[in-house]
Amino acid sequence: MREDSEAARLRTELRRSLIDEPPARGGVLAALRASPLVGMDLDLTRETISGRAIDL
């Protein structure tokens, strides 16, 4: 195990990230709501196809 200042800093950051309270819920939803595409009337429908016929 390394004992230099960089290793100590990394251990401190790792310990802090594991000990601190869990991240707030809704982070993904908040990111989607902040998207520049919000309010754009995008048509995201796809054509439904039955697939390919294959011989097994």
CHARMM internal coordinates of N, CA and C (Angstrom, degrees):
IC EDIT
DIST 1 N 1 CA 1.4383
DIST 1 CA 1 C 1.5350
ANGL 1 N 1 CA 1 C 108.04
DIST 1 C 2 N 1.3184
ANGL 1 CA 1 C 2 N 114.76
DIHE 1 N 1 CA 1 C 2 N 133.78
DIST 2 N 2 CA 1.4708
ANGL 1 C 2 N 2 CA 119.40
DIHE 1 CA 1 C 2 N 2 CA 179.22
DIST 2 CA 2 C 1.5163
ANGL 2 N 2 CA 2 C 110.05
DIHE 1 C 2 N 2 CA 2 C -76.08
DIST 2 C 3 N 1.3044
ANGL 2 CA 2 C 3 N 115.79
DIHE 2 N 2 CA 2 C 3 N 148.50
DIST 3 N 3 CA 1.4676
ANGL 2 C 3 N 3 CA 121.22
DIHE 2 CA 2 C 3 N 3 CA -178.81
DIST 3 CA 3 C 1.5193
ANGL 3 N 3 CA 3 C 112.24
DIHE 2 C 3 N 3 CA 3 C -123.54
DIST 3 C 4 N 1.3309
ANGL 3 CA 3 C 4 N 118.45
DIHE 3 N 3 CA 3 C 4 N 24.73
DIST 4 N 4 CA 1.4595
ANGL 3 C 4 N 4 CA 119.19
DIHE 3 CA 3 C 4 N 4 CA 178.60
DIST 4 CA 4 C 1.5309
ANGL 4 N 4 CA 4 C 110.63
DIHE 3 C 4 N 4 CA 4 C -87.22
DIST 4 C 5 N 1.3129
ANGL 4 CA 4 C 5 N 116.26
DIHE 4 N 4 CA 4 C 5 N 176.39
DIST 5 N 5 CA 1.4701
ANGL 4 C 5 N 5 CA 120.70
DIHE 4 CA 4 C 5 N 5 CA -175.13
DIST 5 CA 5 C 1.5254
ANGL 5 N 5 CA 5 C 112.08
DIHE 4 C 5 N 5 CA 5 C -65.99
DIST 5 C 6 N 1.3213
ANGL 5 CA 5 C 6 N 117.69
DIHE 5 N 5 CA 5 C 6 N -34.65
DIST 6 N 6 CA 1.4748
ANGL 5 C 6 N 6 CA 120.38
DIHE 5 CA 5 C 6 N 6 CA 179.01
DIST 6 CA 6 C 1.5219
ANGL 6 N 6 CA 6 C 110.39
DIHE 5 C 6 N 6 CA 6 C -65.36
DIST 6 C 7 N 1.3108
ANGL 6 CA 6 C 7 N 117.45
DIHE 6 N 6 CA 6 C 7 N -42.87
DIST 7 N 7 CA 1.4639
ANGL 6 C 7 N 7 CA 121.48
DIHE 6 CA 6 C 7 N 7 CA 178.46
DIST 7 CA 7 C 1.5263
ANGL 7 N 7 CA 7 C 110.11
DIHE 6 C 7 N 7 CA 7 C -63.88
DIST 7 C 8 N 1.3111
ANGL 7 CA 7 C 8 N 116.97
DIHE 7 N 7 CA 7 C 8 N -41.38
DIST 8 N 8 CA 1.4645
ANGL 7 C 8 N 8 CA 120.44
DIHE 7 CA 7 C 8 N 8 CA 178.41
DIST 8 CA 8 C 1.5222
ANGL 8 N 8 CA 8 C 110.91
DIHE 7 C 8 N 8 CA 8 C -63.79
DIST 8 C 9 N 1.3300
ANGL 8 CA 8 C 9 N 117.20
DIHE 8 N 8 CA 8 C 9 N -40.50
DIST 9 N 9 CA 1.4645
ANGL 8 C 9 N 9 CA 121.01
DIHE 8 CA 8 C 9 N 9 CA 178.55
DIST 9 CA 9 C 1.5211
ANGL 9 N 9 CA 9 C 110.86
DIHE 8 C 9 N 9 CA 9 C -63.66
DIST 9 C 10 N 1.3371
ANGL 9 CA 9 C 10 N 116.53
DIHE 9 N 9 CA 9 C 10 N -43.61
DIST 10 N 10 CA 1.4650
ANGL 9 C 10 N 10 CA 120.43
DIHE 9 CA 9 C 10 N 10 CA 179.46
DIST 10 CA 10 C 1.5303
ANGL 10 N 10 CA 10 C 111.23
DIHE 9 C 10 N 10 CA 10 C -64.22
DIST 10 C 11 N 1.3324
ANGL 10 CA 10 C 11 N 117.34
DIHE 10 N 10 CA 10 C 11 N -40.81
DIST 11 N 11 CA 1.4606
ANGL 10 C 11 N 11 CA 120.43
DIHE 10 CA 10 C 11 N 11 CA 177.88
DIST 11 CA 11 C 1.5240
ANGL 11 N 11 CA 11 C 110.40
DIHE 10 C 11 N 11 CA 11 C -63.34
DIST 11 C 12 N 1.3225
ANGL 11 CA 11 C 12 N 117.00
DIHE 11 N 11 CA 11 C 12 N -40.04
DIST 12 N 12 CA 1.4634
ANGL 11 C 12 N 12 CA 120.89
DIHE 11 CA 11 C 12 N 12 CA 178.92
DIST 12 CA 12 C 1.5167
ANGL 12 N 12 CA 12 C 110.85
DIHE 11 C 12 N 12 CA 12 C -64.06
DIST 12 C 13 N 1.3127
ANGL 12 CA 12 C 13 N 117.69
DIHE 12 N 12 CA 12 C 13 N -44.62
DIST 13 N 13 CA 1.4726
ANGL 12 C 13 N 13 CA 121.20
DIHE 12 CA 12 C 13 N 13 CA 178.78
DIST 13 CA 13 C 1.5222
ANGL 13 N 13 CA 13 C 111.20
DIHE 12 C 13 N 13 CA 13 C -63.88
DIST 13 C 14 N 1.3086
ANGL 13 CA 13 C 14 N 116.92
DIHE 13 N 13 CA 13 C 14 N -42.22
DIST 14 N 14 CA 1.4596
ANGL 13 C 14 N 14 CA 120.82
DIHE 13 CA 13 C 14 N 14 CA 179.35
DIST 14 CA 14 C 1.5250
ANGL 14 N 14 CA 14 C 110.31
DIHE 13 C 14 N 14 CA 14 C -64.31
DIST 14 C 15 N 1.3110
ANGL 14 CA 14 C 15 N 117.05
DIHE 14 N 14 CA 14 C 15 N -45.46
DIST 15 N 15 CA 1.4631
ANGL 14 C 15 N 15 CA 121.31
DIHE 14 CA 14 C 15 N 15 CA 178.96
DIST 15 CA 15 C 1.5206
ANGL 15 N 15 CA 15 C 110.07
DIHE 14 C 15 N 15 CA 15 C -60.63
DIST 15 C 16 N 1.3363
ANGL 15 CA 15 C 16 N 117.03
DIHE 15 N 15 CA 15 C 16 N -43.44
DIST 16 N 16 CA 1.4641
ANGL 15 C 16 N 16 CA 121.38
DIHE 15 CA 15 C 16 N 16 CA -179.96
DIST 16 CA 16 C 1.5283
ANGL 16 N 16 CA 16 C 110.91
DIHE 15 C 16 N 16 CA 16 C -63.15
DIST 16 C 17 N 1.3122
ANGL 16 CA 16 C 17 N 117.10
DIHE 16 N 16 CA 16 C 17 N -40.95
DIST 17 N 17 CA 1.4739
ANGL 16 C 17 N 17 CA 119.49
DIHE 16 CA 16 C 17 N 17 CA -178.66
DIST 17 CA 17 C 1.5212
ANGL 17 N 17 CA 17 C 111.87
DIHE 16 C 17 N 17 CA 17 C -70.33
DIST 17 C 18 N 1.3289
ANGL 17 CA 17 C 18 N 117.70
DIHE 17 N 17 CA 17 C 18 N -28.00
DIST 18 N 18 CA 1.4646
ANGL 17 C 18 N 18 CA 120.65
DIHE 17 CA 17 C 18 N 18 CA 179.74
DIST 18 CA 18 C 1.5224
ANGL 18 N 18 CA 18 C 112.58
DIHE 17 C 18 N 18 CA 18 C -85.07
DIST 18 C 19 N 1.3197
ANGL 18 CA 18 C 19 N 117.89
DIHE 18 N 18 CA 18 C 19 N -29.39
DIST 19 N 19 CA 1.4523
ANGL 18 C 19 N 19 CA 121.83
DIHE 18 CA 18 C 19 N 19 CA -175.77
DIST 19 CA 19 C 1.5194
ANGL 19 N 19 CA 19 C 112.24
DIHE 18 C 19 N 19 CA 19 C -89.08
DIST 19 C 20 N 1.3165
ANGL 19 CA 19 C 20 N 117.69
DIHE 19 N 19 CA 19 C 20 N -36.85
DIST 20 N 20 CA 1.4632
ANGL 19 C 20 N 20 CA 120.95
DIHE 19 CA 19 C 20 N 20 CA -176.93
DIST 20 CA 20 C 1.5176
ANGL 20 N 20 CA 20 C 110.63
DIHE 19 C 20 N 20 CA 20 C -57.68
DIST 20 C 21 N 1.3141
ANGL 20 CA 20 C 21 N 114.49
DIHE 20 N 20 CA 20 C 21 N 162.71
DIST 21 N 21 CA 1.4582
ANGL 20 C 21 N 21 CA 119.72
DIHE 20 CA 20 C 21 N 21 CA 179.37
DIST 21 CA 21 C 1.5134
ANGL 21 N 21 CA 21 C 110.26
DIHE 20 C 21 N 21 CA 21 C -61.77
DIST 21 C 22 N 1.3294
ANGL 21 CA 21 C 22 N 116.97
DIHE 21 N 21 CA 21 C 22 N 153.65
DIST 22 N 22 CA 1.4654
ANGL 21 C 22 N 22 CA 120.08
DIHE 21 CA 21 C 22 N 22 CA -178.27
DIST 22 CA 22 C 1.5255
ANGL 22 N 22 CA 22 C 111.17
DIHE 21 C 22 N 22 CA 22 C -62.23
DIST 22 C 23 N 1.3212
ANGL 22 CA 22 C 23 N 117.01
DIHE 22 N 22 CA 22 C 23 N 156.88
DIST 23 N 23 CA 1.4654
ANGL 22 C 23 N 23 CA 119.75
DIHE 22 CA 22 C 23 N 23 CA 179.80
DIST 23 CA 23 C 1.5234
ANGL 23 N 23 CA 23 C 111.39
DIHE 22 C 23 N 23 CA 23 C -61.37
DIST 23 C 24 N 1.2931
ANGL 23 CA 23 C 24 N 115.36
DIHE 23 N 23 CA 23 C 24 N 152.22
DIST 24 N 24 CA 1.4634
ANGL 23 C 24 N 24 CA 120.67
DIHE 23 CA 23 C 24 N 24 CA -179.87
DIST 24 CA 24 C 1.5178
ANGL 24 N 24 CA 24 C 110.27
DIHE 23 C 24 N 24 CA 24 C -63.14
DIST 24 C 25 N 1.3102
ANGL 24 CA 24 C 25 N 114.83
DIHE 24 N 24 CA 24 C 25 N 144.34
DIST 25 N 25 CA 1.4684
ANGL 24 C 25 N 25 CA 119.73
DIHE 24 CA 24 C 25 N 25 CA 178.95
DIST 25 CA 25 C 1.5241
ANGL 25 N 25 CA 25 C 109.68
DIHE 24 C 25 N 25 CA 25 C -73.46
DIST 25 C 26 N 1.3136
ANGL 25 CA 25 C 26 N 116.17
DIHE 25 N 25 CA 25 C 26 N 153.57
DIST 26 N 26 CA 1.4551
ANGL 25 C 26 N 26 CA 120.77
DIHE 25 CA 25 C 26 N 26 CA 176.00
DIST 26 CA 26 C 1.5112
ANGL 26 N 26 CA 26 C 114.10
DIHE 25 C 26 N 26 CA 26 C 89.25
DIST 26 C 27 N 1.3242
ANGL 26 CA 26 C 27 N 117.79
DIHE 26 N 26 CA 26 C 27 N 11.56
DIST 27 N 27 CA 1.4571
ANGL 26 C 27 N 27 CA 120.53
DIHE 26 CA 26 C 27 N 27 CA -178.67
DIST 27 CA 27 C 1.5226
ANGL 27 N 27 CA 27 C 112.82
DIHE 26 C 27 N 27 CA 27 C -62.80
DIST 27 C 28 N 1.3159
ANGL 27 CA 27 C 28 N 116.48
DIHE 27 N 27 CA 27 C 28 N -40.60
DIST 28 N 28 CA 1.4673
ANGL 27 C 28 N 28 CA 120.15
DIHE 27 CA 27 C 28 N 28 CA 179.67
DIST 28 CA 28 C 1.5236
ANGL 28 N 28 CA 28 C 109.61
DIHE 27 C 28 N 28 CA 28 C -67.95
DIST 28 C 29 N 1.3182
ANGL 28 CA 28 C 29 N 116.24
DIHE 28 N 28 CA 28 C 29 N -44.07
DIST 29 N 29 CA 1.4650
ANGL 28 C 29 N 29 CA 119.97
DIHE 28 CA 28 C 29 N 29 CA 179.27
DIST 29 CA 29 C 1.5266
ANGL 29 N 29 CA 29 C 110.74
DIHE 28 C 29 N 29 CA 29 C -61.83
DIST 29 C 30 N 1.3220
ANGL 29 CA 29 C 30 N 117.40
DIHE 29 N 29 CA 29 C 30 N -41.84
DIST 30 N 30 CA 1.4646
ANGL 29 C 30 N 30 CA 120.89
DIHE 29 CA 29 C 30 N 30 CA 178.44
DIST 30 CA 30 C 1.5320
ANGL 30 N 30 CA 30 C 110.25
DIHE 29 C 30 N 30 CA 30 C -62.52
DIST 30 C 31 N 1.3213
ANGL 30 CA 30 C 31 N 117.27
DIHE 30 N 30 CA 30 C 31 N -39.72
DIST 31 N 31 CA 1.4628
ANGL 30 C 31 N 31 CA 120.47
DIHE 30 CA 30 C 31 N 31 CA 179.01
DIST 31 CA 31 C 1.5284
ANGL 31 N 31 CA 31 C 110.89
DIHE 30 C 31 N 31 CA 31 C -65.80
DIST 31 C 32 N 1.3257
ANGL 31 CA 31 C 32 N 116.72
DIHE 31 N 31 CA 31 C 32 N -40.83
DIST 32 N 32 CA 1.4659
ANGL 31 C 32 N 32 CA 119.59
DIHE 31 CA 31 C 32 N 32 CA 178.36
DIST 32 CA 32 C 1.5274
ANGL 32 N 32 CA 32 C 111.31
DIHE 31 C 32 N 32 CA 32 C -66.01
DIST 32 C 33 N 1.3113
ANGL 32 CA 32 C 33 N 116.61
DIHE 32 N 32 CA 32 C 33 N -38.31
DIST 33 N 33 CA 1.4721
ANGL 32 C 33 N 33 CA 120.08
DIHE 32 CA 32 C 33 N 33 CA 178.72
DIST 33 CA 33 C 1.5206
ANGL 33 N 33 CA 33 C 111.99
DIHE 32 C 33 N 33 CA 33 C -68.12
DIST 33 C 34 N 1.3292
ANGL 33 CA 33 C 34 N 117.12
DIHE 33 N 33 CA 33 C 34 N -25.52
DIST 34 N 34 CA 1.4661
ANGL 33 C 34 N 34 CA 121.14
DIHE 33 CA 33 C 34 N 34 CA 179.36
DIST 34 CA 34 C 1.5256
ANGL 34 N 34 CA 34 C 111.79
DIHE 33 C 34 N 34 CA 34 C -86.66
DIST 34 C 35 N 1.3149
ANGL 34 CA 34 C 35 N 117.44
DIHE 34 N 34 CA 34 C 35 N -1.73
DIST 35 N 35 CA 1.4593
ANGL 34 C 35 N 35 CA 122.01
DIHE 34 CA 34 C 35 N 35 CA -177.87
DIST 35 CA 35 C 1.5288
ANGL 35 N 35 CA 35 C 111.00
DIHE 34 C 35 N 35 CA 35 C -63.75
DIST 35 C 36 N 1.3234
ANGL 35 CA 35 C 36 N 116.86
DIHE 35 N 35 CA 35 C 36 N 142.92
DIST 36 N 36 CA 1.4680
ANGL 35 C 36 N 36 CA 119.05
DIHE 35 CA 35 C 36 N 36 CA 177.09
DIST 36 CA 36 C 1.5328
ANGL 36 N 36 CA 36 C 112.54
DIHE 35 C 36 N 36 CA 36 C -67.94
DIST 36 C 37 N 1.3290
ANGL 36 CA 36 C 37 N 117.65
DIHE 36 N 36 CA 36 C 37 N -10.19
DIST 37 N 37 CA 1.4595
ANGL 36 C 37 N 37 CA 120.56
DIHE 36 CA 36 C 37 N 37 CA 179.91
DIST 37 CA 37 C 1.5243
ANGL 37 N 37 CA 37 C 113.09
DIHE 36 C 37 N 37 CA 37 C -86.42
DIST 37 C 38 N 1.3416
ANGL 37 CA 37 C 38 N 117.80
DIHE 37 N 37 CA 37 C 38 N -4.99
DIST 38 N 38 CA 1.4628
ANGL 37 C 38 N 38 CA 121.16
DIHE 37 CA 37 C 38 N 38 CA 178.94
DIST 38 CA 38 C 1.5166
ANGL 38 N 38 CA 38 C 108.46
DIHE 37 C 38 N 38 CA 38 C -62.59
DIST 38 C 39 N 1.3169
ANGL 38 CA 38 C 39 N 116.01
DIHE 38 N 38 CA 38 C 39 N 131.51
DIST 39 N 39 CA 1.4528
ANGL 38 C 39 N 39 CA 120.92
DIHE 38 CA 38 C 39 N 39 CA 178.85
DIST 39 CA 39 C 1.5182
ANGL 39 N 39 CA 39 C 114.00
DIHE 38 C 39 N 39 CA 39 C 91.30
DIST 39 C 40 N 1.3227
ANGL 39 CA 39 C 40 N 117.28
DIHE 39 N 39 CA 39 C 40 N -11.86
DIST 40 N 40 CA 1.4595
ANGL 39 C 40 N 40 CA 120.33
DIHE 39 CA 39 C 40 N 40 CA 176.89
DIST 40 CA 40 C 1.5255
ANGL 40 N 40 CA 40 C 107.39
DIHE 39 C 40 N 40 CA 40 C -79.63
DIST 40 C 41 N 1.2873
ANGL 40 CA 40 C 41 N 117.62
DIHE 40 N 40 CA 40 C 41 N 134.87
DIST 41 N 41 CA 1.4627
ANGL 40 C 41 N 41 CA 120.86
DIHE 40 CA 40 C 41 N 41 CA 178.90
DIST 41 CA 41 C 1.5228
ANGL 41 N 41 CA 41 C 109.05
DIHE 40 C 41 N 41 CA 41 C -86.47
DIST 41 C 42 N 1.3252
ANGL 41 CA 41 C 42 N 115.16
DIHE 41 N 41 CA 41 C 42 N 78.50
DIST 42 N 42 CA 1.4578
ANGL 41 C 42 N 42 CA 120.41
DIHE 41 CA 41 C 42 N 42 CA 179.75
DIST 42 CA 42 C 1.5176
ANGL 42 N 42 CA 42 C 109.75
DIHE 41 C 42 N 42 CA 42 C -85.24
DIST 42 C 43 N 1.3085
ANGL 42 CA 42 C 43 N 116.67
DIHE 42 N 42 CA 42 C 43 N 137.40
DIST 43 N 43 CA 1.4537
ANGL 42 C 43 N 43 CA 121.90
DIHE 42 CA 42 C 43 N 43 CA 175.39
DIST 43 CA 43 C 1.5243
ANGL 43 N 43 CA 43 C 107.26
DIHE 42 C 43 N 43 CA 43 C -96.01
DIST 43 C 44 N 1.3160
ANGL 43 CA 43 C 44 N 116.53
DIHE 43 N 43 CA 43 C 44 N 104.01
DIST 44 N 44 CA 1.4592
ANGL 43 C 44 N 44 CA 121.51
DIHE 43 CA 43 C 44 N 44 CA -176.23
DIST 44 CA 44 C 1.5259
ANGL 44 N 44 CA 44 C 112.82
DIHE 43 C 44 N 44 CA 44 C -104.21
DIST 44 C 45 N 1.3213
ANGL 44 CA 44 C 45 N 116.66
DIHE 44 N 44 CA 44 C 45 N 18.60
DIST 45 N 45 CA 1.4708
ANGL 44 C 45 N 45 CA 119.32
DIHE 44 CA 44 C 45 N 45 CA 178.47
DIST 45 CA 45 C 1.5252
ANGL 45 N 45 CA 45 C 109.50
DIHE 44 C 45 N 45 CA 45 C -75.62
DIST 45 C 46 N 1.3274
ANGL 45 CA 45 C 46 N 114.58
DIHE 45 N 45 CA 45 C 46 N 148.64
DIST 46 N 46 CA 1.4632
ANGL 45 C 46 N 46 CA 120.64
DIHE 45 CA 45 C 46 N 46 CA 179.28
DIST 46 CA 46 C 1.5160
ANGL 46 N 46 CA 46 C 109.17
DIHE 45 C 46 N 46 CA 46 C -122.09
DIST 46 C 47 N 1.3002
ANGL 46 CA 46 C 47 N 115.72
DIHE 46 N 46 CA 46 C 47 N 150.59
DIST 47 N 47 CA 1.4423
ANGL 46 C 47 N 47 CA 121.53
DIHE 46 CA 46 C 47 N 47 CA 176.51
DIST 47 CA 47 C 1.5206
ANGL 47 N 47 CA 47 C 108.62
DIHE 46 C 47 N 47 CA 47 C -69.61
DIST 47 C 48 N 1.3337
ANGL 47 CA 47 C 48 N 116.22
DIHE 47 N 47 CA 47 C 48 N 133.51
DIST 48 N 48 CA 1.4654
ANGL 47 C 48 N 48 CA 120.45
DIHE 47 CA 47 C 48 N 48 CA 178.14
DIST 48 CA 48 C 1.5136
ANGL 48 N 48 CA 48 C 108.87
DIHE 47 C 48 N 48 CA 48 C -90.36
DIST 48 C 49 N 1.3295
ANGL 48 CA 48 C 49 N 115.83
DIHE 48 N 48 CA 48 C 49 N 123.87
DIST 49 N 49 CA 1.4565
ANGL 48 C 49 N 49 CA 120.50
DIHE 48 CA 48 C 49 N 49 CA 177.58
DIST 49 CA 49 C 1.5257
ANGL 49 N 49 CA 49 C 108.15
DIHE 48 C 49 N 49 CA 49 C -120.44
DIST 49 C 50 N 1.3096
ANGL 49 CA 49 C 50 N 115.87
DIHE 49 N 49 CA 49 C 50 N 154.97
DIST 50 N 50 CA 1.4677
ANGL 49 C 50 N 50 CA 119.46
DIHE 49 CA 49 C 50 N 50 CA -174.39
DIST 50 CA 50 C 1.5247
ANGL 50 N 50 CA 50 C 111.97
DIHE 49 C 50 N 50 CA 50 C -82.51
DIST 50 C 51 N 1.2822
ANGL 50 CA 50 C 51 N 119.31
DIHE 50 N 50 CA 50 C 51 N -14.26
DIST 51 N 51 CA 1.4522
ANGL 50 C 51 N 51 CA 120.79
DIHE 50 CA 50 C 51 N 51 CA 179.64
DIST 51 CA 51 C 1.5198
ANGL 51 N 51 CA 51 C 111.87
DIHE 50 C 51 N 51 CA 51 C 103.26
DIST 51 C 52 N 1.3198
ANGL 51 CA 51 C 52 N 115.95
DIHE 51 N 51 CA 51 C 52 N -172.88
DIST 52 N 52 CA 1.4499
ANGL 51 C 52 N 52 CA 120.55
DIHE 51 CA 51 C 52 N 52 CA -177.86
DIST 52 CA 52 C 1.5161
ANGL 52 N 52 CA 52 C 111.20
DIHE 51 C 52 N 52 CA 52 C -101.07
DIST 52 C 53 N 1.3063
ANGL 52 CA 52 C 53 N 116.08
DIHE 52 N 52 CA 52 C 53 N 148.91
DIST 53 N 53 CA 1.4621
ANGL 52 C 53 N 53 CA 120.89
DIHE 52 CA 52 C 53 N 53 CA 174.23
DIST 53 CA 53 C 1.5296
ANGL 53 N 53 CA 53 C 107.97
DIHE 52 C 53 N 53 CA 53 C -86.31
DIST 53 C 54 N 1.3196
ANGL 53 CA 53 C 54 N 116.64
DIHE 53 N 53 CA 53 C 54 N 127.31
DIST 54 N 54 CA 1.4513
ANGL 53 C 54 N 54 CA 120.38
DIHE 53 CA 53 C 54 N 54 CA 178.46
DIST 54 CA 54 C 1.5087
ANGL 54 N 54 CA 54 C 110.42
DIHE 53 C 54 N 54 CA 54 C -128.01
DIST 54 C 55 N 1.3069
ANGL 54 CA 54 C 55 N 116.38
DIHE 54 N 54 CA 54 C 55 N 152.13
DIST 55 N 55 CA 1.4673
ANGL 54 C 55 N 55 CA 121.87
DIHE 54 CA 54 C 55 N 55 CA 176.32
DIST 55 CA 55 C 1.5159
ANGL 55 N 55 CA 55 C 108.44
DIHE 54 C 55 N 55 CA 55 C -96.13
DIST 55 C 56 N 1.3125
ANGL 55 CA 55 C 56 N 116.34
DIHE 55 N 55 CA 55 C 56 N 125.43
DIST 56 N 56 CA 1.4618
ANGL 55 C 56 N 56 CA 120.14
DIHE 55 CA 55 C 56 N 56 CA 177.65
DIST 56 CA 56 C 1.4885
ANGL 56 N 56 CA 56 C 110.31
DIHE 55 C 56 N 56 CA 56 C -101.08
END
COOR INIT
IC SEED 1 N 1 CA 1 C
IC BUILD
